Amino acid sequence: MTDNEKSLIEKLRAVYSETTTEHILCPHNDRAVPESDGYSCFKSSCGETMKIWLKLDSDRVIRHTGFWTNGCAATIACGSMATELAKGSLVTDALSIDARAIADALVDFPEGNFHCAGLAEQALRTALINCLEISREPWKKMYRK
């Protein structure tokens, strides 16, 4: 590990919990999910964008999740945690995941970064609603970009 990498990790740990730092340095589910059943691309008022992909099994349980963001370190952590919290849940149950649940799961998440959890909540909720819409009108899946 280089001195620059060590310095960065020290700076992250000075601001964020170990859980948040882990999700920043090694984000979970940081990939697109091919042939997803739910997708969203949500842009925040501050200009950050988050995309979320969800793949369901035959029982409507979320089996695969993915995200992408052009946001800051806190936004990366929130996208990572949001997709982790959703994985293994029914779509209808995952609708209860809100910004507070995402921030709480990241442990001692700074209030100054709470808007990042809000972005992850909105992106996740939009992808979940897309799952429900696609289940009612599956032909719409063909028209995704």
TABELUR-V423381 format. One record per residue. N is the residue number from 0. RES is the residue in one small letter. SS is DSSP state (~ for helix, > for strand, _ for the rest). OMEGA is omega in degrees with one decimal (none if undefined). BURIAL is + if it has 24 or more other C-alpha atoms within 12 Angstrom, else -. Layout:
BEGIN
N_RES_SS_OMEGA_BURIAL, N_RES_SS_OMEGA_BURIAL
END
This chain:
BEGIN
0_m___-178.2_-, 1_t___177.1_-, 2_d_~_177.3_-, 3_n_~_178.1_-, 4_e_~_177.6_-, 5_k_~_179.7_-, 6_s_~_178.9_-, 7_l_~_-179.8_-, 8_i_~_177.5_+, 9_e_~_179.4_-, 10_k_~_177.7_-, 11_l_~_-178.6_-, 12_r_~_176.8_-, 13_a_~_-176.7_-, 14_v_~_-170.5_-, 15_y___175.4_+, 16_s___177.3_+, 17_e_~_179.1_-, 18_t_~_179.4_+, 19_t_~_179.8_+, 20_t_~_177.6_+, 21_e_~_-178.3_+, 22_h_~_175.1_+, 23_i_~_-175.0_+, 24_l_~_-179.1_+, 25_c___-176.7_-, 26_p___177.3_+, 27_h___173.1_+, 28_n___-178.0_+, 29_d___-177.6_+, 30_r___171.3_-, 31_a___177.7_+, 32_v___-179.0_+, 33_p___177.3_-, 34_e___-178.0_-, 35_s___177.2_+, 36_d___177.6_+, 37_g_>_-178.0_+, 38_y_>_171.5_+, 39_s_>_171.5_+, 40_c_>_-173.7_+, 41_f_>_-179.9_+, 42_k_>_-179.1_+, 43_s___179.4_-, 44_s___179.6_-, 45_c___174.4_-, 46_g___177.4_-, 47_e___179.3_+, 48_t_>_173.1_+, 49_m_>_174.0_+, 50_k_>_176.7_+, 51_i_>_176.5_+, 52_w_>_178.2_+, 53_l_>_176.8_+, 54_k_>_-176.4_+, 55_l_>_170.9_+, 56_d___-175.7_-, 57_s___179.2_-, 58_d___179.9_-, 59_r___175.6_+, 60_v_>_179.9_+, 61_i_>_-176.8_+, 62_r_>_-178.1_+, 63_h_>_178.7_+, 64_t_>_175.8_+, 65_g_>_176.2_+, 66_f_>_172.9_+, 67_w_>_173.9_+, 68_t_>_171.3_+, 69_n___-174.9_-, 70_g___-177.7_+, 71_c___-179.0_-, 72_a_~_-179.5_+, 73_a_~_178.8_+, 74_t_~_175.9_+, 75_i_~_179.6_+, 76_a_~_-178.5_+, 77_c_~_176.4_+, 78_g_~_178.4_+, 79_s_~_-178.1_+, 80_m_~_179.5_+, 81_a_~_-179.6_+, 82_t_~_176.2_+, 83_e_~_-179.5_+, 84_l_~_-178.3_+, 85_a_~_-175.4_+, 86_k___178.9_+, 87_g___-179.4_-, 88_s___167.1_+, 89_l_>_179.8_+, 90_v_~_-178.1_+, 91_t_~_177.5_-, 92_d_~_-178.5_-, 93_a_~_176.9_+, 94_l___179.5_+, 95_s___178.8_-, 96_i___-179.3_+, 97_d___-177.4_+, 98_a_~_-179.8_+, 99_r_~_179.2_+, 100_a_~_178.8_+, 101_i_~_179.9_+, 102_a_~_179.6_+, 103_d_~_179.9_-, 104_a_~_178.2_+, 105_l___173.5_+, 106_v___178.0_-, 107_d___-179.8_-, 108_f___-176.4_+, 109_p___179.2_-, 110_e_~_178.2_-, 111_g_~_178.3_-, 112_n_~_-174.8_+, 113_f_~_178.6_+, 114_h_~_177.0_+, 115_c_~_175.5_+, 116_a_~_176.6_+, 117_g_~_176.2_+, 118_l_~_179.5_+, 119_a_~_177.4_+, 120_e_~_-178.0_+, 121_q_~_178.9_+, 122_a_~_179.2_+, 123_l_~_-178.7_+, 124_r_~_179.4_+, 125_t_~_177.3_+, 126_a_~_178.5_+, 127_l_~_177.6_+, 128_i_~_176.4_+, 129_n_~_176.0_+, 130_c_~_-178.7_+, 131_l_~_178.3_+, 132_e_~_-179.7_-, 133_i_~_179.6_+, 134_s_~_178.0_-, 135_r_~_-177.2_-, 136_e___-172.9_-, 137_p_~_179.6_-, 138_w_~_-178.9_-, 139_k_~_-179.2_-, 140_k_~_-178.8_-, 141_m_~_-173.7_-, 142_y_~_175.5_-, 143_r___176.0_-, 144_k___none_-
END
